[in-house]
Amino acid sequence: MIIARNIRIVVLNMVIWILTVANSHSQSYEPVANFAIDSVSTLATMIQGSDGNFYGTTYSGGIANFGSVFKMTPQGTRTIIASFLGANGKNPVARLIEGKDGNFYGTTFGDEGVNNVGTVFKVTPSGILTTILSIHSRDHYLVGQASGVTEGSDGNLYVNSQTIGTYGSVIKIDKSGAVTTMVSFGPSINATLPSGELVEGLDGNFYGTTLSGGSGDFGTIFKMSPAGTLTTFEVFNSTTGKNPKYAMLLGSDGNFYGTTPEGGIHGYGTIFKFTPAGVMTLLANGHSPSGRLEVGNDGFLYGTSQVGGTASRGSIFKIAPTGDVTTTVFSFTQGLGIDSISNPGLTRGFDGNFYGTTLRSLPKDYSTIFKITPAGDLTTMAIISPGNGNTPTYNLLESDEGTFYGTTHGGGEFNKGIIYRVNSSGTISNLYSFNGTNGAFSEGGLVRGADGDFYGTTVAGGENDLGTVFKITPSGQFTTLLSFDGANGRIPKTGLIPGGENDFYGTTQQGGQYDRGTLFKIASDGTFNSLFSFDGTNGNGAICLFKASDGNLYGTSYPGGTNGLGNIFKATPGGTLTNLFSFSGTNGRGPSQVVEGDDGNFYGISSAGGDYGLGTLFRVNPAGILTTLIHFDGAKGSNPQSLLRGKNGIFFGTTGGNAFKYSLTDGFAPIFSFTSSTGYPSSGLVEARDGNLYSTTVNGGLYGGGNIFRLKFPGAVINIAINDGRATLTWPLSASGYTLQSRPSMSTSEWGSPGSSPTISGDYFTLSEDISTGNHFYRLIK
């Protein structure tokens, strides 16, 4: 394959022609690593599967942030095995069951259908998720906990539905999705809105509760025969409890044990026993007991409350089936890092311990999965949060060691973003989590200093919550160099660029004399100089900054310039600032990135404006004369986001939906189209040592929190350096399937091998050739 791009390099009398890789439509997409959006609001407790692992759901998170199904080993390693995408349901809140067939079944609260109803679903242990039926309605969420699934001894699924029928129904579903309405509730039987899961009794009948109905409208307990014959028991009142939400527990004695969140002597709910004959016994008055009860190996009933305990932040309690005094096993407190327990209750594990989840934990505001012994010793098993970060921002930075470093806007230990490292196998390591005091939400990426440390900015946090400048060593030792105070700027979004050996330049979006941003210089030891305050005309809200070959700084701002539609500015290292060009709308609006080309001109993109209002690609010379090169029209892409000058002089960029290239000789060509499954790019492309392009997506990926991906070229670009009559050619190791050939003239038909063989140096093939004899032509062929 001869590749269709020519580079002509003239050195005295010698001419070298390179035929190198540039096939515009053959770039392939490969995910490298995935970030996870997990839920900070897990509303259902887990179950332990027959394989010994625990299985549960998150209300949000997953690929589309509509929730997920996860597996956790007994050691606490948690893996997302399936994601809800909307069309197959979203927002599960009830616990799973394991069916006799080894699959797991559950319900969601909504989907992407016309009626926004929920689903009954099946998920295999390997994570294959199938929708069986759409039944639930989000409208009833505030009325009570959504019902889960019960598998009867006949192998069918039974669900309390608050949607089918005016006042709800019990439905039977075979596993192929065929539905039979068993019971319809309503005023005629004085029972409405079934709640929680059904429980099959030892007598073969199903038992459940309704949220409302009965003489005081406090709810009921009902019995349903396998044939659908209904018996209602009006047992709830202001003393025995009101409006039961959760499934009852079948005891080994054949009786049922349950809770109400309201009513009782103090109005804080009750714990009760109910016999199949219809006899209700009040066992205890509690502090808003939440979730179903669980029986321990010691015969006691264990449960949870949301507002009980010594700190009124939730508790775990136990009570004898005979109704003896309730004992608090554990009290949740903010000092323990756990604020309140989630409301579905506990799961008894095979080891006799109990497992549960917290609704949220302070001060870090994430859910946790915990294990607690019957004696009250609590261990945090796993954190349900974006612990490794999500929503990666700005460009990746490739280190000399061949690893990538970057930042995320969200996730981490405090949900304020992280600094991460990605190794060659795609494993993401959380190098550091921002906590607010030392900064929050880094959006400008990282730059490496001469000392080998990494430097960057955060747009919030610090002493004044106005942003910071920081440095971090490759081993993770973090230092805050500066906290912005407004006068010297606030909200630094562009990151830093190297200025000299030990200093960096940066901008802020706001603050300074006119509150329109500043240009500053900071040394590696934190010595800070505010160089200039933008006044609007010469800039307003800087978006990018780079240092050109003339030693001056160039950048863009929006809104800024004489028309308020954005501008390109120039600043000397000492801080003298000039408005180089102001956009008018027809030639673009909202400029973002500008880079320097090999020809000494500057090339950039505007996110809007132009002939179609979808942005432009432009060139501007050092005198400030702008030429519009491309008007994005949708077919070429729309709303360009980033631009990179590649090592071979070709420009690569991204729009809201695709990646493109622009060559000074061959013009514009798209190279890849993104989809919801790949995620959409959130930062610029980076050309790595292997010759491929790397970037990140703000969403999508395997777990919904964005990903790191590469666009692989079919071969590689040959770079050339000429010195003292010799040419040194280098191309990436990723082109190992290609062969370098040469010939002295284009009129010669035969291609041969170069005079010497390439060697490997780091990530590149290297070949040094004597070019003093005249013309030389090279190509990579496969």
Disulfide bonds with the S-S distance in Angstrom:
none
